[in-house]
Amino acid sequence: MQPDQIQIPGQYLYILSECIEDFGISRRRWLEGSGIEDLGTSTVEATVSYGDLRRLMLKAARLADNPALGLSLGQRLSLPSHGILGYALMNCGTLSDAAVLLEKYIPVRLPLVTVQIQSQNDELVLTFQETVALGEIREMLLDALLLTVKKAIDQILPGAGSSLTVCFPMAPHPGFPYASVFECGMRFHEPQAAVRLPKALMQLPIPQGNAAAYREAEALCRRELQRLTLETSYSARIKRKMLEQPGQLPALAVVASWFNLTPRTLHRRLLAEGNQYNKLLEEVKVSLALAYLANSDMSIKEIAYFLGYAELSNFRRAFKRWQRMSPSHYRETQEQARSRHHPTL
């Protein structure tokens, strides 16, 4: 996934705003110049772009002037902060189930990292790898992530948190009370951010686990992941851009240039998605043809030309193949439908 595609739940931005208020910084000052005027319900329930999140995290760090801001953020995050994923985690049967769930569905809440589960001797290791170069926000984000994972384990299996080890890929922040906040083993200057759990804990039952609630929450996570995958595929992005900018439909080479790819590379990526450029092009033509016939005064000949058909007869044949009726018949059905809904007085 490219950085410009990534969307983050607005809930996290709201919680970050609460953190900076702890440092005596007003939300108004923090949001100034960001294009986000308020953090009301609409923002919290929606998503923000990775670019906006990154800029506001950097500004928060500068205004707070505290390298441990990420850990302060992690202290505020709880399982309910993570939406449907947090609810699913609470209702897992065992800690092992929770680890597998997190590995599969973390993109639903935080597509900036992936989780990998590894077995090492008597430990299970959850390793967190960046999906994009986090740069200046790396320490802050990983601090928050590691602390929220540790707290989540405490919440779903009370007492288990003291047995695990949190691995930081950086040095400790001077003066931060790690021992009292984490209350577990810690390692610094590690190759990767990770949480190490004793295997003996993994099959212990989670007290509040509920199989029915888990199935429902997991199904919602699965649907959300499928939606995100579809929205960020090359196929979806190409169709969206073509429909947003209707005009002469571009050749494969032009479309490839939108993504800084060669035509051959884009062709391979579309094949990997089970698609082909010509098929996409036809789907766009269908969408545009239906829209123009139903909602414009363009003649059928003009629509055919607009969609790249030199001969009207070719457009008619294609349209019949798509809709099992002629363009003129389709336009008539749309006009009749409008007349029924808006009768002449």
C-alpha positions as CSV (number, residue, x, y, z in Angstrom):
1,M,0.0,0.0,0.0
2,Q,1.3,3.4,-0.9
3,P,1.5,6.1,1.8
4,D,-1.0,8.4,0.0
5,Q,-3.6,5.6,0.2
6,I,-3.4,5.0,3.9
7,Q,-6.3,6.0,6.1
8,I,-6.1,5.9,9.9
9,P,-9.1,5.9,12.3
10,G,-9.8,9.4,13.5
11,Q,-10.2,8.0,17.1
12,Y,-6.4,7.9,17.4
13,L,-6.1,11.5,16.4
14,Y,-8.6,12.4,19.1
15,I,-6.7,10.5,21.8
16,L,-3.5,12.2,20.7
17,S,-5.2,15.5,21.2
18,E,-6.0,14.5,24.8
19,C,-2.3,13.7,25.3
20,I,-1.1,17.1,24.1
21,E,-3.6,18.8,26.4
22,D,-1.9,17.0,29.3
23,F,1.2,18.9,28.2
24,G,-0.7,22.3,28.4
25,I,-1.1,22.6,24.6
26,S,-4.5,23.7,23.3
27,R,-6.2,21.7,20.5
28,R,-6.7,24.9,18.6
29,R,-3.0,25.7,18.6
30,W,-2.2,22.1,17.6
31,L,-4.7,21.9,14.7
32,E,-3.9,25.4,13.4
33,G,-3.0,25.2,9.7
34,S,-3.8,21.4,9.5
35,G,-7.1,21.8,7.5
36,I,-8.8,20.0,10.4
37,E,-10.9,22.6,12.2
38,D,-12.3,20.4,15.0
39,L,-12.1,16.9,16.4
40,G,-15.8,16.4,16.9
41,T,-17.8,13.2,16.4
42,S,-17.6,13.3,12.6
43,T,-13.8,13.2,12.8
44,V,-13.6,10.6,15.5
45,E,-15.9,8.2,13.6
46,A,-14.3,8.8,10.2
47,T,-10.7,8.4,9.1
48,V,-7.8,10.8,8.5
49,S,-5.0,10.4,5.9
50,Y,-1.6,9.2,6.9
51,G,-0.2,12.5,5.7
52,D,-2.4,14.5,8.1
53,L,-1.7,12.1,11.0
54,R,2.1,12.3,10.4
55,R,2.1,16.1,10.2
56,L,0.1,16.4,13.4
57,M,2.2,13.8,15.2
58,L,5.3,15.8,14.3
59,K,3.7,19.0,15.4
60,A,2.6,17.4,18.7
61,A,6.2,16.2,19.3
62,R,7.5,19.7,18.6
63,L,5.0,21.5,20.8
64,A,5.2,19.0,23.7
65,D,9.0,18.9,23.5
66,N,8.9,15.5,25.2
67,P,10.5,12.4,23.6
68,A,8.2,10.1,25.6
69,L,5.0,11.5,24.0
70,G,4.4,8.2,22.2
71,L,4.4,6.3,25.6
72,S,1.9,8.9,26.9
73,L,-0.3,8.1,23.9
74,G,0.0,4.4,24.6
75,Q,-1.1,4.9,28.2
76,R,-4.3,6.4,27.0
77,L,-5.1,3.6,24.5
78,S,-7.3,0.8,25.7
79,L,-9.1,-2.1,23.9
80,P,-12.2,0.0,23.2
81,S,-9.9,2.5,21.4
82,H,-9.4,0.0,18.7
83,G,-13.0,-0.4,17.6
84,I,-14.2,-3.7,16.3
85,L,-10.7,-5.2,16.4
86,G,-10.5,-4.4,20.2
87,Y,-13.9,-6.0,20.7
88,A,-12.9,-9.1,18.8
89,L,-9.7,-9.4,20.9
90,M,-11.7,-9.1,24.2
91,N,-13.9,-12.0,23.1
92,C,-11.2,-14.4,21.9
93,G,-11.0,-17.9,23.5
94,T,-7.2,-17.8,24.3
95,L,-4.2,-15.6,24.0
96,S,-3.1,-17.6,21.0
97,D,-6.4,-16.9,19.3
98,A,-5.8,-13.2,20.0
99,A,-2.3,-13.2,18.6
100,V,-3.6,-14.8,15.3
101,L,-6.4,-12.3,15.1
102,L,-4.1,-9.4,15.6
103,E,-1.7,-10.7,12.9
104,K,-4.5,-11.0,10.4
105,Y,-6.5,-7.9,11.1
106,I,-4.2,-5.2,12.3
107,P,-4.5,-3.4,8.9
108,V,-8.1,-2.7,9.8
109,R,-6.9,-0.3,12.5
110,L,-3.2,0.4,11.9
111,P,-2.1,-0.3,8.3
112,L,1.3,1.3,9.1
113,V,2.6,-2.0,10.5
114,T,2.2,-5.7,10.1
115,V,2.4,-8.4,12.7
116,Q,4.4,-11.7,12.3
117,I,4.1,-14.6,14.8
118,Q,7.2,-16.6,15.3
119,S,8.0,-19.5,17.6
120,Q,11.3,-19.3,19.4
121,N,12.1,-22.0,22.0
122,D,9.6,-21.6,24.8
123,E,8.4,-18.2,23.6
124,L,6.0,-16.9,21.0
125,V,7.2,-13.6,19.5
126,L,5.0,-10.9,17.9
127,T,7.2,-8.9,15.6
128,F,6.0,-5.5,14.3
129,Q,7.3,-4.4,10.9
130,E,6.7,-1.1,9.2
131,T,4.7,-1.1,5.9
132,V,5.9,2.4,5.1
133,A,9.0,4.4,6.1
134,L,7.8,6.1,9.3
135,G,10.8,8.4,9.5
136,E,10.5,11.0,12.3
137,I,7.4,9.5,13.8
138,R,8.8,6.0,14.1
139,E,9.8,6.2,17.8
140,M,6.6,7.8,18.8
141,L,4.4,5.4,17.0
142,L,6.3,2.2,18.1
143,D,6.4,3.4,21.7
144,A,2.6,3.8,21.6
145,L,2.1,0.5,19.8
146,L,4.2,-1.6,22.2
147,L,2.6,-0.1,25.2
148,T,-1.0,-0.5,23.9
149,V,-0.2,-4.2,23.0
150,K,1.1,-4.8,26.5
151,K,-1.9,-3.2,28.0
152,A,-4.2,-5.2,25.8
153,I,-2.7,-8.4,27.0
154,D,-3.2,-7.2,30.6
155,Q,-6.8,-6.5,29.9
156,I,-7.7,-9.8,28.1
157,L,-5.7,-12.0,30.4
158,P,-5.1,-10.4,33.8
159,G,-1.8,-11.2,35.3
160,A,-0.2,-12.4,32.0
161,G,1.4,-9.1,31.2
162,S,4.1,-9.4,33.9
163,S,5.4,-12.6,32.2
164,L,6.1,-11.1,28.8
165,T,9.1,-9.1,27.4
166,V,8.7,-5.9,25.4
167,C,11.5,-5.2,22.9
168,F,12.2,-1.7,21.8
169,P,14.3,-1.0,18.6
170,M,15.6,2.2,20.2
171,A,17.2,3.6,23.4
172,P,15.1,4.3,26.5
173,H,13.9,7.8,27.0
174,P,15.7,9.3,30.0
175,G,13.5,9.8,33.1
176,F,10.5,7.8,31.8
177,P,9.2,5.4,34.5
178,Y,9.4,2.3,32.4
179,A,9.3,-0.1,35.3
180,S,6.1,1.2,36.9
181,V,4.3,1.7,33.5
182,F,5.2,-1.6,31.8
183,E,5.7,-3.9,34.8
184,C,7.3,-6.5,32.7
185,G,10.6,-7.4,31.1
186,M,12.1,-4.9,28.7
187,R,14.9,-4.9,26.1
188,F,16.3,-1.9,24.3
189,H,18.3,-1.5,21.1
190,E,16.6,-4.6,19.6
191,P,16.6,-5.2,15.9
192,Q,12.8,-4.9,15.7
193,A,9.8,-3.9,17.8
194,A,8.4,-7.0,19.4
195,V,6.6,-8.6,22.3
196,R,7.7,-12.0,23.6
197,L,5.2,-14.2,25.4
198,P,5.8,-17.5,27.2
199,K,4.1,-20.3,25.3
200,A,2.7,-21.6,28.6
201,L,0.3,-18.6,28.6
202,M,-1.0,-19.0,25.0
203,Q,-3.7,-21.6,25.6
204,L,-5.0,-20.2,28.9
205,P,-8.7,-19.3,28.5
206,I,-9.6,-15.6,28.4
207,P,-12.1,-15.0,31.2
208,Q,-14.5,-12.8,29.3
209,G,-14.2,-14.6,26.0
210,N,-17.5,-15.1,24.3
211,A,-17.6,-17.4,21.2
212,A,-20.7,-15.9,19.7
213,A,-19.5,-12.3,20.2
214,Y,-16.1,-13.3,18.7
215,R,-17.6,-14.8,15.6
216,E,-19.7,-11.7,15.0
217,A,-16.7,-9.3,15.6
218,E,-14.4,-11.4,13.5
219,A,-16.9,-11.4,10.6
220,L,-17.0,-7.5,10.8
221,C,-13.2,-7.4,10.8
222,R,-13.1,-9.7,7.8
223,R,-15.5,-7.6,5.8
224,E,-13.7,-4.4,6.7
225,L,-10.4,-5.9,5.6
226,Q,-11.9,-7.0,2.3
227,R,-13.3,-3.5,1.7
228,L,-9.9,-2.0,2.4
229,T,-8.2,-4.5,0.1
230,L,-10.6,-3.7,-2.7
231,E,-10.4,0.1,-2.3
232,T,-6.6,0.0,-2.4
233,S,-6.2,-2.4,-5.4
234,Y,-4.8,-1.1,-8.6
235,S,-8.0,-2.1,-10.3
236,A,-10.2,0.0,-8.0
237,R,-7.8,3.0,-8.1
238,I,-7.7,3.0,-11.9
239,K,-11.5,2.8,-12.2
240,R,-12.0,5.5,-9.6
241,K,-9.6,7.9,-11.4
242,M,-11.1,7.3,-14.8
243,L,-14.6,7.9,-13.5
244,E,-13.5,11.0,-11.6
245,Q,-11.8,12.4,-14.8
246,P,-14.0,11.3,-17.7
247,G,-12.8,12.2,-21.1
248,Q,-10.7,10.3,-23.6
249,L,-9.9,7.0,-22.0
250,P,-6.2,6.6,-21.7
251,A,-3.9,3.8,-23.0
252,L,-2.2,1.4,-20.6
253,A,1.1,3.3,-20.9
254,V,-0.6,6.5,-19.6
255,V,-2.3,4.7,-16.8
256,A,1.0,3.0,-15.8
257,S,2.6,6.5,-15.6
258,W,0.1,7.5,-12.9
259,F,1.7,5.0,-10.6
260,N,5.3,5.4,-11.8
261,L,5.2,1.9,-13.3
262,T,6.0,0.5,-16.6
263,P,3.1,-0.9,-18.7
264,R,4.4,-4.4,-18.2
265,T,4.6,-4.1,-14.4
266,L,1.1,-2.7,-14.2
267,H,-0.1,-5.5,-16.4
268,R,1.4,-8.1,-14.1
269,R,-0.1,-6.4,-11.0
270,L,-3.5,-6.4,-12.6
271,L,-3.2,-10.0,-13.4
272,A,-2.2,-10.7,-9.8
273,E,-5.5,-9.1,-8.8
274,G,-7.4,-11.3,-11.3
275,N,-7.9,-8.5,-13.8
276,Q,-6.8,-7.0,-17.1
277,Y,-6.6,-3.5,-18.4
278,N,-9.0,-4.1,-21.3
279,K,-11.6,-5.5,-18.8
280,L,-11.2,-2.5,-16.6
281,L,-11.6,-0.2,-19.6
282,E,-14.8,-1.9,-20.6
283,E,-16.2,-1.7,-17.0
284,V,-15.5,2.1,-17.0
285,K,-17.2,2.4,-20.4
286,V,-20.3,0.6,-19.1
287,S,-20.5,2.9,-16.1
288,L,-20.1,6.1,-18.1
289,A,-22.5,4.9,-20.9
290,L,-25.2,4.2,-18.3
291,A,-24.7,7.5,-16.6
292,Y,-24.7,9.6,-19.8
293,L,-27.8,7.8,-21.2
294,A,-29.7,8.3,-18.0
295,N,-28.6,11.8,-16.9
296,S,-27.4,13.8,-20.0
297,D,-28.8,15.3,-23.1
298,M,-26.0,13.9,-25.3
299,S,-27.1,12.0,-28.3
300,I,-26.3,8.3,-28.5
301,K,-23.8,9.1,-31.3
302,E,-22.0,11.7,-29.1
303,I,-21.8,9.2,-26.2
304,A,-20.4,6.6,-28.5
305,Y,-17.7,9.0,-29.8
306,F,-17.0,10.2,-26.2
307,L,-16.3,6.6,-25.2
308,G,-13.9,6.0,-28.1
309,Y,-16.2,4.3,-30.6
310,A,-15.6,5.6,-34.1
311,E,-18.7,3.7,-35.4
312,L,-22.0,4.0,-33.7
313,S,-22.8,0.4,-34.7
314,N,-19.9,-0.8,-32.6
315,F,-21.2,1.0,-29.6
316,R,-24.7,-0.4,-30.0
317,R,-23.3,-3.9,-30.3
318,A,-21.2,-3.5,-27.2
319,F,-24.0,-1.9,-25.2
320,K,-26.4,-4.8,-26.1
321,R,-23.7,-7.2,-24.9
322,W,-23.5,-5.3,-21.6
323,Q,-27.2,-4.7,-20.9
324,R,-29.1,-7.0,-23.1
325,M,-30.9,-4.0,-24.7
326,S,-30.1,-1.2,-27.1
327,P,-28.9,2.2,-25.9
328,S,-32.1,3.9,-27.0
329,H,-34.2,1.3,-25.2
330,Y,-32.2,1.8,-22.0
331,R,-32.7,5.6,-22.2
332,E,-36.4,5.1,-22.7
333,T,-36.6,2.9,-19.6
334,Q,-34.8,5.6,-17.6
335,E,-37.1,8.4,-18.8
336,Q,-40.2,6.3,-18.0
337,A,-38.9,5.6,-14.5
338,R,-38.3,9.3,-13.9
339,S,-41.9,10.1,-15.2
340,R,-43.3,7.6,-12.7
341,H,-41.4,9.1,-9.8
342,H,-42.0,12.7,-10.9
343,P,-45.4,12.8,-12.7
344,T,-46.4,16.0,-14.6
345,L,-49.0,18.0,-12.7
